[in-house]
Amino acid sequence: MAQVEARDHGLHGHAAPAQAGAHAQGQQHPIKLYLVVWGWLFILSACSYAVDYFALQGMLRWSLILIFMMLKAGLIVAVFMHMAWERLALAYAIIVPPLVILVFVAIMVVESRYTEITRVLSFGAGQ
Amino acid sequence: MAETTLGHADQTAPRPPGLRGFVADWSSDQRAFKGVSWGKAMMWIFLLSDTFIFGCFLLSYMTARMSTVVPWPNPSEVFALHLFGQDIPLILIAIMTFVLISSSGTMAMAVNFGYRRDRRKTAILMLLTAALGATFVGMQAFEWTKLITEGVRPWENPWGAAQFGSTFFMITGFHGTHVTIGVIFLLIVARKVWRGDYETGARGFFTSRRGQYESVEIMGLYWHFVDLVWVFIFAFFYLW
C-alpha cells in the first residue's frame, strides 16, 4: 500500500520526463526488505556483544565473533549496497581482490610469531 | 541527453546472466560493468582501495598484538562504562555500533525513496542518517577523551602493551575521519535533493555537471562502507 502511494508521489514529482526514463532501471525494492535486514543487523550485533558480555573464551569466542562479523558484512554488501542485484562482472571485480589480504595475513602471522620468539630469546619473557 | 548516454551503459542487447555473463562482460574491447554508471563503478573502485587501507591497518594491529611479549590490555575492561552503579563491559562501543547500523538502515531507505522520486522523504532520511553519523562521531570523541584522561597515549598506557594506544588511535581515528567526511557529503547531497537539483537539472558547484538521483545511491555506497569497516573494527579490535 505504502509502495503504491510512493509510486504516486513519484509520478507527480518528476519535472524532466526524459531523465525519469533513465532512472526507471534504478534499484527498487520494497522498504520491508531494508527493515528486515536492519533488524537482522541489530540481532547479529546484539549476539556479538553478548559474546563479550558473557565473557566466552577461546575458540568458541573467536569463531562466534568471525561468524557474526561475516554475516553482518554479507548483509550490508549484498542488500544495503545492492551487490546482490549487480552483474557478476562487478561483484567479482570488487569482492575477489580483498581476499588477497588473507595471504598478507598468513605472511604476517608467520612474521609476528618469528618476532615474538626473537624477543623472548633475546630479552627474556616480559621485555 | 548526451550526458545520460555517457553516464549509463546501454542495455539494448540482452546479456547472458551468471558466470557466462561474467566472462562475456570481461572479454574483448568493451565496458566491463554493464548497467553501472561510471560514477557508481568509480565509487566501488575507491571503496576497494579503501578496503586495502583499512585491511593494512588491521593487519598491522594484528602483527603488533601477536608479536608483543607484554600482555595486551583487555578491551572489555578498558571500554567499560560505570552506569547504574555497576561496570558494564564495552557498553559505549555497543551503543555506537547500533547507532551506525541504524544510520545505514536510514541511508538504505533514503536511496530507495530517491529512486521513487520522493524528495521530502529522501532528504529527511538523509538528514537523519547525518544526525546519527554525527552522534557516532560525538561518542567517539567522548571515548577518546575518556581514554586520554586515563593516560592512554600512542606510546604508553597504564594496562599493558604500548602498541594498544597507537593502533587504537590510528584505526578509530581514520574510521572517525571517514564518518565525518561522510556526514559532510550527506548534508551536501541532502540539500541538493531538498532543492530538487536532480529534477531541475541544476549543475553542481564543483563538477558543473547535472546530477541524478543515482548520486544518492553512490553516497549510500560510501556510507554503507563506513558501517562495513566498523563491523570489522568492532570484531577485531574491541571483541577479540
Contacts between the chains, C-beta under 8 A, distances in Angstrom:
chain1	res1	chain2	res2	distance
A	6	B	113	6.9
A	6	B	116	4.6
A	6	B	118	5.7
A	6	B	121	8.0
A	7	B	116	6.6
A	9	B	116	6.7
A	9	B	117	7.0
A	9	B	118	4.8
A	10	B	116	4.7
A	10	B	117	4.2
A	10	B	118	6.6
A	13	B	117	3.9
A	13	B	118	6.8
A	13	B	119	6.4
A	13	B	199	6.9
A	14	B	117	5.5
A	14	B	199	6.1
A	15	B	196	7.5
A	15	B	199	4.5
A	15	B	200	6.0
A	16	B	199	6.5
A	16	B	200	7.7
A	16	B	201	6.1
A	18	B	1	6.6
A	18	B	4	7.7
A	19	B	4	6.8
A	19	B	199	7.7
A	19	B	201	7.0
A	19	B	212	7.1
A	20	B	117	7.2
A	22	B	4	4.8
A	22	B	7	7.9
A	22	B	8	6.1
A	22	B	212	7.4
A	23	B	115	6.4
A	23	B	117	7.8
A	23	B	212	6.7
A	23	B	213	5.7
A	23	B	214	7.3
A	25	B	8	7.8
A	25	B	11	7.0
A	25	B	35	7.1
A	26	B	115	4.0
A	26	B	213	6.8
A	26	B	214	6.8
A	26	B	217	7.3
A	27	B	111	6.9
A	27	B	112	7.5
A	27	B	115	6.2
A	27	B	217	6.6
A	28	B	112	7.1
A	28	B	115	5.5
A	28	B	116	7.2
A	29	B	112	6.7
A	31	B	109	6.1
A	31	B	112	6.1
A	34	B	105	6.3
A	34	B	108	4.5
A	34	B	109	5.4
A	34	B	112	6.7
A	35	B	105	7.4
A	37	B	105	7.7
A	37	B	108	7.6
A	38	B	101	7.1
A	38	B	102	7.4
A	38	B	104	7.7
A	38	B	105	3.7
A	38	B	108	7.7
A	41	B	101	4.8
A	41	B	104	7.4
A	41	B	105	7.5
A	42	B	98	6.7
A	42	B	101	6.4
A	45	B	94	7.4
A	45	B	97	5.1
A	45	B	98	6.3
A	45	B	101	6.1
A	45	B	234	8.0
A	48	B	234	7.2
A	48	B	235	6.8
A	48	B	239	6.2
A	49	B	90	6.8
A	49	B	94	4.6
A	49	B	97	7.5
A	51	B	239	6.5
A	52	B	76	5.5
A	52	B	89	6.0
A	52	B	90	5.3
A	52	B	238	7.7
A	52	B	239	5.4
A	53	B	89	6.2
A	53	B	90	7.5
A	55	B	76	7.2
A	55	B	89	7.9
A	61	B	239	7.9
A	62	B	240	7.3
A	65	B	235	5.1
A	65	B	239	5.0
A	65	B	240	6.7
A	66	B	235	7.1
A	68	B	235	7.4
A	69	B	231	5.8
A	69	B	232	6.6
A	69	B	234	7.8
A	69	B	235	3.9
A	72	B	231	4.8
A	73	B	228	5.9
A	73	B	231	5.3
A	73	B	232	7.2
A	76	B	104	6.6
A	76	B	224	5.5
A	76	B	227	6.1
A	76	B	228	5.1
A	76	B	231	7.0
A	77	B	224	7.8
A	77	B	228	6.8
A	79	B	108	7.6
A	80	B	104	5.8
A	80	B	105	8.0
A	80	B	107	7.6
A	80	B	108	4.6
A	80	B	220	7.5
A	80	B	224	4.6
A	80	B	227	7.8
A	81	B	220	7.6
A	81	B	221	5.6
A	81	B	224	4.9
A	81	B	225	7.6
A	82	B	217	7.5
A	86	B	36	6.8
A	87	B	15	7.4
A	87	B	17	7.8
A	87	B	21	5.9
A	87	B	22	7.4
A	87	B	25	6.3
A	87	B	33	7.4
A	87	B	34	5.7
A	87	B	35	6.7
A	87	B	36	7.8
A	88	B	18	6.5
A	88	B	19	6.6
A	88	B	21	6.0
A	88	B	22	3.9
A	88	B	25	7.8
A	89	B	21	7.0
A	89	B	22	5.3
A	89	B	25	3.7
A	89	B	26	5.8
A	89	B	32	5.2
A	89	B	33	5.9
A	89	B	34	6.9
A	90	B	32	7.9
A	90	B	33	5.0
A	90	B	36	5.8
A	90	B	41	7.1
A	90	B	44	6.7
A	92	B	22	6.0
A	93	B	32	7.2
A	93	B	33	7.6
A	93	B	44	7.8
A	93	B	48	8.0
A	94	B	44	5.2
A	94	B	45	7.7
A	94	B	47	7.4
A	94	B	48	5.5
A	97	B	48	6.1
A	98	B	48	7.2
A	98	B	51	5.0
A	98	B	52	7.3
A	98	B	55	6.7
A	101	B	51	7.8
A	101	B	52	7.1
A	101	B	55	4.3
A	101	B	59	7.2
A	104	B	55	7.5
A	104	B	56	7.9
A	104	B	59	5.9
A	105	B	59	6.3
A	105	B	62	7.0
A	108	B	59	5.6
A	108	B	62	6.4
A	108	B	63	4.8
A	109	B	62	7.7
A	109	B	66	6.8
A	111	B	63	6.7
A	111	B	67	7.8
A	112	B	62	7.3
A	112	B	63	4.6
A	112	B	64	7.9
A	112	B	66	3.9
A	112	B	67	3.9
A	113	B	66	6.9
A	113	B	67	7.6
A	115	B	63	7.9
A	115	B	67	3.9
A	116	B	66	6.7
A	116	B	67	4.8
A	116	B	68	7.5
A	116	B	69	6.4
A	119	B	67	7.1
A	119	B	68	7.9
A	119	B	69	5.0
A	120	B	69	5.9
A	123	B	69	7.5
A	125	B	69	6.2
A	126	B	69	6.2
A	126	B	70	6.8
A	127	B	69	6.4
A	127	B	70	6.3
